[in-house]
Structures are given as C-alpha cells and as structure tokens.
C-alpha cells in the first residue's frame, strides 16, 4: 500500500513540475506591467530619492530571431507612473514545454559602467546576445543549471587576462508574494552572473577564480510573468589581479506598483470565497466605495449599469491576484437613480444595487 501511495505521489509531483511555461505569461496582448524600481547603494540599502518607474506592455505575438515570441515593449526611467513617454526598448520570450526562453541582452544593466567598456567587456557581452533557456519550471528545486558559459581574453597594456563569463539559474522553493495587485504563488528563481579569471596551470584544465558574482532573484506568477526582481549591488576589486581598479555594480529592486487608475489592496489574507460587498455609503453622492474579494488570481472586470441595463462605465478590467480590494466610483455627471455594479472573475459574477441621490 505504501508503494502505491509513493507512486501516486511521484506522478502528482511530476505533473506539478511539468507545468507549461506559457501558462505563466499573460494569455492576451494588451497586458501591462507597472513597476517601481528602487536603486540600491553599495551596501544594498535602498536609495529612495532615486526611485524610477517602468511600464511594460505585451504588444504582439511575433517571430523574432527565428522563434515565435511574445513581444514586450518597455519604457523605463519614468519619474512618475503617469509620465507620458515613448516605449524605447523591447523584450522577447519564447515558450517550449516547461521552459521559458528569453532573448538576453546580457549584462545590459551594466552598460552605464565606463570601467567595463574600458576593459573591452561590454563588446564581449553584446556578442553573447541570443536566445537562452532561462526559466526552467520543471527543474528540481535547489539544483543549479548553466544558462551560458563563454571564455574570452582581455588585454590591458601588455597584460593578457583569460576570462570566463557564466550565467547560472536555480529554481528555489515556490513563494507567496504580496503585491499591490494581490497575492501570487510564484515560481522563484535565483540567477547569477559571474566573471572569472582563468588560472592556467598546465597540464590541468583552466581553474576559474571569481572576480565578481551578481545575484538576482526573480518571482514569476501564473498569467502575470515577472512580478518582482531583486538584484543585489556588488563591489568589485581587481587589485588581486595586479590592476588598481575597484568599482561597484549597482543593484535594484523592481516590484509592481499601482497604475494611474487601479484597484486598492486592503487585505492580503487569502479570502475563502468570491464576494462583492454592498457599496458604502449607500445612498451616496457623488462618490462611493466598492469592496470585493478574489480567492483565485485571474481576469477581473467591474462595470456599472443603469436601471435599464445600459453600461454606464467600466471601472476596472485587468489581472488581479488574490485578496480583498477596494475601488471608488465617482458618479459626478450621472443623474440620481438606481445603478448596479457587476463584478466578473473566473467565470463567476456578482451584482449589487446602489442608489445615487443628488
């Protein structure tokens, strides 16, 4: 009997690990991510005065570098989430079974460091741009996998230094993450970018001696993709190689923030049921609060209808995590009378009657 239970358990575990990578990406184009990015100083303390915002948009399904890809347009460096600015960059993702591929612009986050350019490393990093199997959802928790490894030689004056660049990934235990969009059960990955000096002692194979290693933790949520990313600051000292060079690679925390018009998370506890509470105040003039609970993440749509069933306005239409939420409806411009608020999510709906008195 114990053997049968063990076999069933292994089958279940295998099925869970074999979750398709595509189910973690939003199903429809038009999906937007609103991020707040907080830089970290050399001691990994947040620099709140340097906070910037980013808006990513799932714009299209395309063919990119010979592979079918989800194309995401990116605007970064915004001083406010409301700033009107053009999209200036793109990212591409491809999904094959349980693997999520990314077209990596390796070490693009270090492009602002002149010291790396003077060492000839930025040109080398750019030469590595390609498709890589980054997100391996079926990988065993705790085991490390190599995403890329490449050797090169840099020359400073008359000194030639053999180097190796490596990017590795490791799937960590799944984690519950509370965000402004609700709670998500995330797949969690630890990525490391490492530059090593290759110590040559013939006839032994080259021995890598780490110069610096930059760790980065990513949280990936079903139908939402990346919802948080934490890259630690790293101090680099090349004096051990006989080079009087020391600098810091800045880190950052990128996390979801509220879009210009958004629902507000008021409780991160997992609700037991789908519910739309009675609005308050009711009767109201001209503004009222609408609270609702979502037990399962997914598309949420909230609309207002008049007494004749005509749609008056759509208050929200987007992906939400689990939790208890609140939004406001300002009925300025609408006449007194009876209105209905309708909440739809995951194939369920809920309606409440409201009274506007002016």
C-alpha positions, -999 to +999 in steps of 0.1 A: +000+000+000+028+024+009+044+017-025+012+026-043+009+058-024+046+066-032+040+060-069+009+082-069+028+109-051+056+108-076+031+111-105+014+141-089+048+158-082+059+151-118+027+167-132+031+197-110+067+202-121+057+198-157+036+229-158+038+246-192+059+277-192+033+295-214+008+294-185+029+319-166+027+345-193-004+367-198-028+350-223-037+381-242-019+411-258-025+445-242-015+433-207+006+460-189+030+457-160+036+489-139+068+487-120+086+508-094+124+505-094+144+514-063+182+516-068+204+501-041+237+516-028+269+497-024+257+483+009+224+473-006+204+500+012+175+515-009+181+549-024+145+563-022+154+595-038+164+576-069+131+557-074+120+555-111+091+538-128+087+514-157+058+504-179+059+472-199+033+462-225+026+428-241+023+443-275+022+414-300+030+378-309+058+379-335+086+359-350+119+371-335+153+358-344+137+327-360+115+318-330+078+326-322+079+351-294+058+373-271+070+408-277+070+432-247+076+469-253+093+488-225+095+524-212+119+530-183+133+558-163+100+575-157+098+600-128+062+592-122+039+563-133+017+589-151+046+603-172+038+604-209+069+589-226+075+566-256+085+530-255+122+528-260+131+491-257+117+456-263+120+421-247+111+388-263+100+355-247+096+321-263+079+291-246+088+254-253+071+229-229+082+236-194+110+260-204+108+298-209+133+312-233+144+348-232+164+367-258+190+380-235+209+413-239+234+400-214+247+425-188+228+453-204+222+466-168+260+473-166+262+494-198+264+526-177+297+515-162+326+530-182+352+508-165+337+477-181+338+494-215+374+503-210+382+467-202+366+456-235+340+436-217+309+454-230+316+445-266+321+409-255+289+409-235+270+422-265+284+395-287+266+370-265+231+383-273+209+353-282+180+330-271+187+312-238+167+287-218+164+309-187+132+298-168+132+261-163+099+254-144+104+216-143+139+219-128+143+203-094+143+228-065+178+236-054+197+223-084+218+248-104+218+248-142+241+266-166+224+291-190+256+303-207+294+300-202+319+316-225+357+322-224+375+353-237+407+372-233+410+409-224+443+428-229+453+458-207+485+474-219+508+443-223+488+421-199+465+395-213+439+380-190+419+349-198+383+354-186+351+334-183+316+347-182+289+325-168+252+328-161+235+302-140+200+296-128+185+279-098+148+272-091+141+279-054+110+269-034+078+284-045+069+316-026+038+335-018+043+372-027+020+400-016+018+428-042-003+459-049-023+436-073-029+410-046-012+377-036+005+354-060+020+319-056+052+324-075+079+303-091+111+317-077+145+317-094+180+327-084+202+338-113+239+346-110+261+365-135+297+357-128+330+369-143+361+347-135+398+349-142+411+317-156+442+304-138+463+284-162+484+257-147+495+232-173+486+204-178+455+210-157+423+225-172+418+262-165+408+270-129+381+298-127+388+324-099+357+345-094+362+382-098+326+391-092+292+374-090+259+393-093+229+375-078+194+383-090+162+368-076+131+367-098+094+360-089+072+346-118+034+344-112+009+325-133-006+346-161+015+375-149+051+366-156+076+387-137+061+404-107+093+412-087+131+412-094+158+419-068+194+424-080+220+429-053+247+455-055+282+440-060+316+455-051+344+446-075+381+448-067+407+439-093+437+446-072+442+408-067+449+407-105+475+434-102+451+460-115+444+491-094+407+490-102+377+489-079+341+498-085+306+489-076+279+474-098+246+489-086+216+468-076+179+475-077+145+462-065+119+461-092+083+455-080+047+460-091+032+494-084-003+508-088-012+520-123-027+555-127-062+541-122-063+509-101-080+488-075-065+491-040-055+460-020-069+464+016-061+429+029-035+403+017-052+374+035-065+347+012-103+350+011-123+319+013-149+329-013-157+352-042-177+381-029-189+416-038-198+436-007-225+463-006-211+496-015-208+523+011-220+549+017-254+539+001-273+560-008-243+582-019-235+615-036-213+616-056-187+590-045-190+555-031-166+527-021-169+492-037-151+463-019-147+428-032-128+395-025-110+374-051-100+339-040-082+330-072-060+352-094-073+359-129-090+385-150-113+408-131-139+431-147-160+456-128-188+476-146-216+500-137-251+497-153-281+519-151-317+509-142-323+500-179-293+477-181-272+500-201-235+501-193-225+534-177-188+529-172-161+502-168-142+507-135-116+480-139-106+454-164-073+436-157-055+407-140-057+406-102-041+383-076-060+371-045-071+393-017-096+418-006-098+450-027-115+484-029-121+509-056-141+541-058-168+552-082-173+590-086-207+594-102-203+631-109-222+638-142-247+609-136-283+616-127-299+604-095-313+569-095-306+532-092-274+517-105-259+482-105-223+473-100-213+440-116-181+420-107-169+392-130-139+369-125-130+333-133-164+325-148-183+339-118-203+371-114-218+392-086-242+421-088-251+448-061-277+475-063-267+511-055-287+543-050-273+577-061-292+607-045-284+642-055 
